[in-house]
């Protein structure tokens, strides 16, 4: 039945994952749960039952054990939605625009490009409505030379021409761009400034997270420089300068040194990690979570060399309201605790 289902219709690949060298044997349904956001185990099991989950190009049942270097694919009868880019009239906060580039201040909650589970309402959907014929990068993502997470706010530069895309991509590869982030993290960082180093790669335990591998046995090199901006009792506001641009770099690095980003659900920052056991304090932190319902991370400053003029451009974005409101609450708490 499985083979007939596969042969009877044209199938399109929606997901492809390669198990790492350190992958412990794990049921394929659990393996995919770790990889695919918003997936349910029941849906994955139904896909396996229909013959839509392949391991090394062979249909498998949901209890099949994934082993190191296995290639796991999910194939379905309809094309992936992310390949169907639709222009949408979405308001964009444009900081700068000329014939070559556009700099956008992305709000929190907006996905940068269409992908699994987010097929509309993304920044790219808005960009292709605003600009015709955006160049595509190697991943078929129009205009993008870098990105930030859905729940991270702040500045992005987008290329409007093929030349600009090539020029900007090389700047990011050569690390000649300037990127400064502001992050609110749990705990009181003792040092006024410092550098966090450690390879970053996919976690072996949770594939939606990144882990730090300080010995460099896995992942890619990553360097984050930080400077303390403000200490607020049980949290610290820091400025982060990226020397590299790995996925979840700031989030993973600060968790690694014991200062997880405030309200970062994926990395455990949505728990009360520091402070007292008093009920009033717990209520205060929960109120802060409501004011700032995401990880406290903002891409504040962006600098790059203009592809055509050669001028170094620098842009700055104010902290969004949700982070400012949260900071004000912590400032009030800090002031009251000193009285």
N, C-alpha and C positions, 0 to 999 in steps of 0.2 A: 504493500500500500504506500509506503513512504517513497519508494523509488518511482512509482507511477505518478505520485503527486508532483515530484520534482520534474519528471520528464514531460508531463502533460501541459506545462505552461512555462512561459519565459519568466524567469525570476531575476529580481534586481537586488544587489547587495545593499543592505541598509546599515549594517555594522560589521566591522572586522577588527578583531583584537588578537594579538599574539601574546601568548603566555610567556612570562619572563623566565629566565634561567632558574630563578629561585622559587618558582611556583610549586607549592605543595599540592598533591592530588586533591581535587575539589570538584564536586558535582557541577556540571555545566550550568544548571539553573542558578546555583549560588554564585558561580563565577560571573555570570552575566548580570546578576543583581548588583554586584560590586562595581560593574563597569557602567551600566546604563542608568542614568538619572530618571526618576519617576516611573521606573519599571516595577511591575508586580510579579511575584513568583508565579502566580496563576497564569498570567499572560505568557510568560516565558515557557511554562510547561505546555501550554496550548500550542505555542509555536513549534516546540519540539515534537509534539504529537502529530502536527500537520506536516512534519518533515522539513521545517524551515530553519532548523539549526544544524549547521554543518561543522564538524571538526576535522580539519585536514581534508576538506571536500567530501566527507562522508556524513550522511544524515545520522544523528545520534538521538537517543532518548534523554530525558531530562536528568536521569541519574548517572549519565556517562561522566567519568572522571577526567578532568582536564589536567594535563601534565606539562612540564616545561617545554616551551617552544611550540606548543600546539597552536594552530591558527583556527580561531573560532569565528564563524560567520553567521549572521542572521540574514536570510534571503526571503523576500516577499514578492508577491505577484505584481505589485504596483511600484513605480519608481520612487526613490526617496524624495520626500517633500523638499529637503534642503537644496535639491538641484533645480527646483522650480521657483526661481527668484521672482517675486512679485513686487512691483513698485507700490508703496503705500504713502499716502500724504500724512506723514508723521512730523510734528513740529520738532525742529532741530535747534539746539542752542549753539549757533555758529559764532565762534570767537574770531575767526579770520578765514578769508577765502580770496583766492586769486586764480589765475589761469592754470596753476600747477597743483596747488594743494588746498585742502580745507581742514581747519582745526575745529573740532567739535568738543563741547563740554557735555559728556554723557551723564544723564541722571542715574541715580541708583535704581536698580530693578529692570533696566533695559539690557537685553541680550545684544551683544555686538553683531553677531551674524546668525542666520538661520542654522539650526542644527536639530539634533534629536530632541523632540518634545517642544521645540520653539521654532515654529515655521513662519510666524508672522510677528509684526510689531517690533522687529529688531532694528538696530541702527542701520544696517545695510538696506533693509526694506525702505527706510526713509531716505537714505542716500541716493539710491537708484531712481527714486521719484524726483529728487532735487537736481540730480546731475545725470545726463544721458551718457551712455557709453563709458562707464567707469572701467578702467583696466582691471583684469583679473590676475590674482597671484597664482602660484603653483597649486593652491588648494581651491581654486575657482571662487575666491572670495573677493568681490569687487572692491578695489581701492585700498584694501587693508595691508598695512605693513607691520602693525602690532595690534594688540587688543588688551582689554582689561576685563575682569570678571563681571558677571551680571550685577552683582550687588556692590561692586566698587564703582564709585563715581569719579568723574574727572576728565582730563584732557586726552584726546586722541588726534593724531594727524592722519589724514587720508589722502592718497595720491589720486590726482585727476587725470594723469597721463601715464603712458608706459614708461617714459623717461623718468618722470618723477618717482614712479614706483621702484624702478631699478636703483635710482640714486638714494632714496630714503631707506630702502631695504639694506643697502650696503652700509649706510650709517648705523643702522641698528646692529648689523652684524659686526661692524668694526668698533662698536661701543663708543661712538663719538657723539651720540645724542645725550641730552641731559634730561633726566627724569627724577623728580622729587615727589615723594608721597608723604602724606600725613597719616599717621595711624595712632589710634588709642588702644593701648595694650594693658592687660592685667598686670598688676604688681608695680612696685617701685623700683625702677631700674637704677642701680647704684651709680654706674658710670655716667658721666655727662655726654660721652660719645664713645663710639666703638665700631667694630667691624665683625660681621657674622660671616663665616665661611663654612662651606660644607656642600658636597654634591647633593643635588636634588633629583629624585626619581619617584616613580609610582610606588606607593606603599604596597607591600606584599599582603597586608591584612585587609586593606580597604582601597580598592582601585580608584575610588573617587577622591582620594587624598594623595598628597605628595609627602614623602618622608625625606629627612636629611640623613645622608650617609657620610659622616665626617672623615672616614678613612678613604673615601673615594672609590670604594669597591663597586659602586653602582651609581647610576644617574649621571648628571652633567654638572660641571663646576658652577658654583653660584656664589656671588659676593654681594652682600648688602652692608652699606655704611649707614650708621644711624647717629642722630644727635637728639638729646632730650630737649624738648621745647617747654614742657610744663609738667610738674609733678602734682598729682591730685589725690593724695592719700593712698588709695588702693589701686589706682590706675595711673598711667603715664602717657602723655602725648609726645610722640616722637616724630622727627623728620627722617625719612629713609631715602637714601640715594642708591639707585640700582647701578651696579657695575655690569651685571648680567641681567637677562630677562627671562628667567625660567617660570614655568607655570606655577602659580601660587607661591612665588618666591618669598615675599614678605610674610605671608601667612605661615608658611612652613618654617622659615628661619626663626621667627619669633616664638613659635610654639617650641621649637628645638631648644631655645635658651630659657624656657620656662615663663615666657611672657606672651601667651596666646592673645590674639586680637580680641578686643571686647565685642561680645555678641557674635563671634564667628561660629555659627552653628556647626559647620562641617568639621572644624578643628577643636570643638569643645568649649569655645569661648562664650557659649550661651548658658554656661553654668556659672554659679557664683564661686569663682576660683580664689578670691581673696576677700578678707574683711572679717567681720564679727559674726557671731551666731544669733545676734539679736533679731527679733522679728521685724522691727522697724527698718533695720539695715537691709534685710531681704526684700522688704516691700519697696525700699528706695531703689535697689538694683533692678528689680522687676519693672519698675516705672521707667528706668533708664532704657531697658530693653524695648519697652513699648514706644518710647520716643525715637529710638534708633533701632528699628527692626531689621538690622543687617550687620555685617562686619564693619567696624569703624575704620574704613580705609578710603582715602581720596587721592587721586592722581592730581596733585596740585600744580606742579610746574613742568612744562615741556619745552625743550629747546632743541633745535636742529638747524642744519645749514640748508638754506633754500636751494632747491635743485637747479634753478635757472640763474638767479642773481648772485649766488654764492654768499649771501648775507646770512649771518647767524641770527635766527629768530628765536625769541623766548616769550612764552606765554604763561600767565599765572591765573589760576582759578580759585576764587574764594571758597572756603569750606561751606558745604551745603547746610541747609537749615537743620536737618536731623542731627548732624554731628555737632553743630553749634549749640543746639538745645541740650544735647546730652552733656557737653562740656560745661555749660552753665549750671546744670544740676550738680555735677561733681565739684565745681568751684564753690557752690553754695554749701555742699556737704563738708568740704574741706575747711571752709571759713567757720562753720558752726562747730566743727569738731575741735577747733583751736581755742574756742571761747570757754 
